[in-house]
Amino acid sequence: STAVWCTAAAAAGQALGEQLKELKKRKGGEEETPAAAAKQPEQKKVKTGEEGKTEQEGKAAAPKRQQKRRGGNADAQGLTATYIQLTDPSTKEDWEDIQSFYGVKPELLDPRLLVKREGTEKKLYLITERLAEKYEQLSGIDNKGQCLPGVTKRKPVEWVHMGVRCFERVDNKHANNADNKCRYRICQDGVSSIIRYMTRRVLTIDMPT
């Protein structure tokens, strides 16, 4: 009986082997062993518009994200500007408005210490004497705004920022009417710095202690 059972088991095993071989032929390849399947990482399908692309292939085909530029040339990023002093002939009207309306006298405040960005800039900035000297040295001008010997034209120098904002031009119907004698208002940023040079439009109030 033992011999008969062994013969039957062998026949069943042989039949199962034949069925497995037939199944492999139908699939078109040999079946992977569990160990071989474990070595190969699972490749996930991704929506790339092309059927059958794997996740790794999709990442390789995707364009690289451009990193945001940091630092670099400030001029190229539009962060710098050319400044001019109120000794420049183009700013004569601005300086006259401030002198007459706020009582800012040249003997109190040298116009060299007020600068503005060249062009259509509306703001005036107050700078220190030392910065004014450095500006004049780099620009090739003297403390009167005249070109130094050997210099035919003021050299434009790019600055990121200069001084504290003290005045700002107001362009509206109220500022440009005949009754208004000045187009500039005082900025809160620099009121504590500029008030010491003003002899008009100043109201002193005694606060009770």
C-alpha positions in Angstrom: 0.0 0.0 0.0 2.9 2.3 0.7 4.3 1.7 -2.7 1.0 2.5 -4.3 0.7 5.7 -2.3 4.2 6.8 -3.3 3.4 6.0 -7.0 0.2 8.1 -6.8 2.0 11.0 -5.2 4.8 11.0 -7.8 2.2 10.9 -10.6 0.3 13.9 -9.0 3.6 15.9 -8.6 4.5 15.2 -12.2 1.1 16.3 -13.4 1.4 19.5 -11.3 4.8 20.2 -12.8 3.4 19.8 -16.3 0.6 22.2 -15.6 3.1 24.8 -14.2 5.2 24.5 -17.4 2.2 25.0 -19.5 1.1 28.0 -17.5 4.6 29.6 -17.9 4.5 29.1 -21.7 1.1 30.9 -21.8 2.5 33.9 -19.9 5.4 34.1 -22.3 8.2 33.8 -19.7 9.4 32.0 -16.6 7.8 32.7 -13.2 10.0 34.8 -10.9 11.0 33.2 -7.7 10.1 35.0 -4.4 13.8 35.9 -3.8 14.2 37.5 -7.2 10.9 39.4 -6.8 12.1 40.8 -3.5 15.3 42.2 -5.0 13.5 44.3 -7.6 11.8 47.5 -6.2 8.2 48.0 -7.0 7.7 50.6 -9.8 4.6 52.7 -9.4 2.7 54.0 -12.4 2.4 57.8 -12.6 0.1 60.0 -14.6 2.5 61.4 -17.2 0.3 61.2 -20.2 2.2 58.3 -21.6 0.9 54.8 -20.7 3.4 52.5 -19.1 5.8 55.0 -17.7 7.2 54.3 -14.3 7.7 56.7 -11.4 11.4 57.0 -12.0 11.0 57.6 -15.7 8.4 60.3 -15.0 10.7 62.1 -12.6 13.5 62.0 -15.2 11.2 63.4 -17.9 9.8 66.2 -15.8 11.5 69.6 -16.2 13.7 70.7 -13.3 12.2 73.5 -11.1 14.1 76.7 -11.4 15.5 77.9 -8.1 14.6 81.4 -7.0 17.5 83.7 -7.4 19.0 85.0 -4.2 21.6 87.7 -3.7 23.5 88.5 -6.9 23.8 91.9 -8.5 21.5 94.4 -6.8 21.6 96.6 -9.9 20.3 93.8 -12.1 17.4 93.3 -9.8 16.4 97.0 -9.9 17.3 97.6 -6.2 19.7 100.5 -6.8 19.2 104.1 -8.0 21.2 107.2 -8.8 20.8 110.1 -6.3 21.3 113.8 -6.8 21.7 116.5 -4.2 19.6 119.6 -4.0 22.6 121.6 -5.2 21.9 120.2 -8.7 20.3 122.8 -11.0 17.5 120.4 -11.8 16.3 120.6 -8.2 16.3 124.4 -7.9 12.5 124.6 -7.7 12.3 121.9 -5.1 14.8 123.6 -2.8 13.1 127.0 -3.2 9.7 125.6 -2.3 11.1 124.0 0.9 13.0 127.2 1.9 10.1 129.5 1.5 7.4 127.4 3.0 9.2 125.7 6.0 11.7 128.4 6.6 14.7 126.0 6.0 17.6 128.4 5.5 20.9 127.4 3.8 22.8 128.5 6.9 20.8 126.0 9.0 20.6 123.1 6.5 23.1 122.8 3.7 21.2 121.7 0.6 23.9 119.1 0.0 22.4 117.1 2.8 19.1 116.7 1.0 19.1 114.2 -1.9 16.5 112.6 -4.2 16.5 109.8 -6.7 17.2 110.9 -10.2 14.2 111.0 -12.4 10.6 111.3 -11.2 11.2 110.5 -7.6 8.9 112.4 -5.2 10.8 111.8 -2.0 13.6 113.8 -0.5 16.1 112.2 1.9 18.3 113.7 4.6 21.8 112.4 4.8 24.8 113.1 7.1 27.7 115.4 6.3 30.1 112.4 6.1 27.9 110.6 3.6 27.6 113.8 1.5 31.3 114.0 1.3 31.6 110.4 0.2 28.9 111.0 -2.4 30.7 114.0 -3.8 34.0 112.1 -3.8 32.5 109.2 -5.8 30.6 111.5 -8.1 33.5 113.8 -8.9 31.9 117.1 -7.6 32.7 119.6 -4.9 30.4 120.8 -2.1 28.8 123.3 -4.4 27.8 120.7 -6.9 30.4 121.7 -9.5 32.6 119.2 -11.2 36.1 118.8 -9.9 39.1 119.7 -12.1 39.6 117.1 -14.8 36.0 115.9 -14.5 33.7 117.1 -17.3 30.5 115.5 -16.0 29.1 114.2 -12.7 29.6 110.5 -12.4 26.4 108.6 -11.8 26.8 106.3 -8.8 24.3 103.6 -8.0 23.1 103.4 -4.4 20.8 100.9 -2.7 19.5 103.5 -0.3 20.5 106.9 1.2 19.3 108.8 4.2 16.0 109.1 6.0 12.8 110.2 4.2 11.9 113.8 5.2 9.8 115.3 2.4 7.5 114.0 -0.2 5.9 115.8 -3.1 2.2 115.8 -3.3 0.7 115.8 -6.8 -3.0 116.6 -6.6 -5.4 119.4 -7.2 -5.1 120.7 -3.6 -1.3 120.8 -3.7 -1.1 122.5 -7.1 -3.6 125.3 -6.6 -2.6 128.9 -6.3 -3.1 129.2 -2.6 -0.6 126.4 -1.8 3.0 127.7 -1.8 4.7 124.3 -1.4 4.2 121.0 -3.1 6.1 119.1 -0.4 4.7 117.6 2.8 6.8 116.5 5.8 7.1 112.7 6.3 6.6 111.1 9.6 9.8 109.1 9.2 12.1 112.1 9.3 10.1 114.7 11.2 12.3 114.4 14.3 15.4 114.9 12.1 14.2 117.9 10.0 12.3 119.9 12.5 15.5 121.4 14.0 16.1 123.2 10.7 12.6 124.6 10.3 11.7 128.2 11.4 8.1 128.1 10.0 5.1 125.8 10.2 6.2 124.8 13.7 3.7 124.7 16.6 5.0 124.4 20.1 2.6 123.0 22.7 3.3 123.0 26.5 2.2 119.7 27.9 1.1 119.6 31.5 3.3 117.6 33.8 
